């Protein structure tokens, strides 16, 4: 039997989780930096949750689309929405790929914890790298400005990562049994 990778149901899950990422990102506290604002937000919780529950590709697409959509609605971020898509896709994809590795299907607590931590760390590294590269090459910021902005953004990003790991794991452990009982995972495979 020929299985489709993107069934209507899977596309609906990607759309729903993208919307959840978008909405959760709107629950934020903006923090000004010398190079623009950064923020504490709950979007990364949904990015990791998408990967932990639904696997790498579905989680990555939901994370990327939802986060890029948020950027498209904010004039400060609109020009970098494509970069956000790539970085958030990577976070959801990495978390989902680890959680669903070796036929664990996101059901193994140890794999889920590792997946959430590695996914969050990967995003922090990508975000800080983007900040440094864009500040130096595109904005031609002086080194002290880059350092100040990077420290502020790295701090906010690390707090976001810690919150995302904790809350995504709590939600995963709470939601997975109900979604499994409803047969959603079978219908997606």
N, C-alpha and C positions, 0 to 999 in steps of 0.2 A: 504494500500500500504506500502511495506517495504522500508523505506528510508535508503540509505547507508550513513554512516557518512563520509566516505572518497571516494568521487567521483573523477573521473579523473580531473575534473575542480578544486576541492578543493585541490588536490595534486599539481596541477599546480600553484595555488595561494600560497601554502606553499613554493614551490620551488622558485617562483618569489620573494616573500617577504624575503626568506632566502638569496637569492642573493643580494637583496637590503640592508639587514643588513650587509652582508659581505663587500659589496662595500662601504657603508657609514662608516663602522669601519675603513676602510683604509684611510679615510680623518681624519688625526689625528696629534696631536702634542705630541711627546713622552716626558715624564718627568722622569728623573732619581730619584731614592730613594735609601736609604741604603739597601733595600731588592729587588732591581731590579726596572724595570721601571713601570710607570703607564702612562696613556695618556688621553688627552682630545680628544674626537672623536664624530662622528655623528651616530654611530651605535645604540645607545639607542633611538634615534629619530625613527628609523625604527622599533625597537622592540615595542615601545609603539604604533606606527602607525598600525602595524600588528594587535595588540590586539584590538585597538579602532575600526578599520574597519571591522575585520573579526571574532572577538570573542576570547574567552579564549583559546580553544584548538588549533585552527589554528594559532592564534597570538603567543601562547607559543611555538609551534613547529617551526614556522618560526624564532622566536627570538633565540631559543636554537640551531637550526641547523646552522643558519647563523653565530652566534657568535662562536660556537665550530669550525666551518670550518675556521674562521679567526685564531683561536688559533692553529689549526693544521698546518697552514702555517708559524708560527713563532716559532722557536726553543725554545725560552724562555717560551712560554705558552703551548707547545704541551702536556706536562704531566698533565696539569690541564684543558684540553679541556672538559673533562667530567663534571668537577665542573662548568665550565662556562655554559655548556649546561643546567644544573639544575638551576643555578641562573638566566640566561636570560629567560629560559622557564618560571620560576616563575614570572618574571616581565611582560612578554607578556600575560601570563595566567591570572594573577591578574587584569591587566588593562582591558583585553578583557572581563573577567567575570563580572566585575563591569559595564563596558559600555553597556553590553548586558543583564544586569539583569532586571528582572521585565518587560520583553518584550519591553525594550527600543531599542534593536537592534543597539546600537551605534549611535542613532539619537538624543539623549537628551544631550544638551550642558552641563548641570549641571552634569549629570552622567559621561560624557566624561572628564570633568575637574577633578572631584574627582578620576576617574579611572586612569588618567595620573599621578596625584600627588601620589596616593597610590602605583601604579606600580613602579614609580621611587624611592620612599622612600624604598619600599621593597627591591629593588636591592641594594641601598646604604647600607642598614643594612646587607644584605647578604654578600656583597663585603667586608665591613669592618670586619665583623665576620670572614670571610675566611682569610683575611690578618692576623688578630691576631692569630687565631688558627694555621695556617700554619707556621707563624713566630716563635711561641712559641714551638710547638710540633715537627714540621718537620725540621726546620732549627736551632732550639735552639738559637735563637737570644736573646741578652741581652735586658732587659726591655727598656732601653733608645733607642735602635735601633728600637724596636717594636713601641714605642711611636712616634718616628720621622717619620718612614715609614707610620704609620697609619694616622698621621696628614696630611702628603702630599697626601696620597691616598684618604683620606676622603674629602679633599678640592677639588681635581680633580673630584672625584665621585659626589660631590654635584654640582659642576659647570656643569658636564655632565647631571645630573638629571634636573637641571633648564633649560638647553638648550633643553633637550629631551621633557620636558613637553610643553614648549612654541612652539617649531617647530612642534611637533607631532600634537598638537591641531590645529595649523594653517593649516597644511597639511590635517588633517581630515576634517575640515570645508570646505576646498577647493576641496578635491577629492570626498567626499561622494556624493554630488549631481550628479557629472558626472558618477560615478560608478553605482549609483541608476538608472539614466536615461538610461544607457547602459544595465540595467537589470542584472548586475552581482550578486547582492545580492539575487535576486529571483532564479537565476540559481544555487546558492550555497546552498539554503535551501531545 
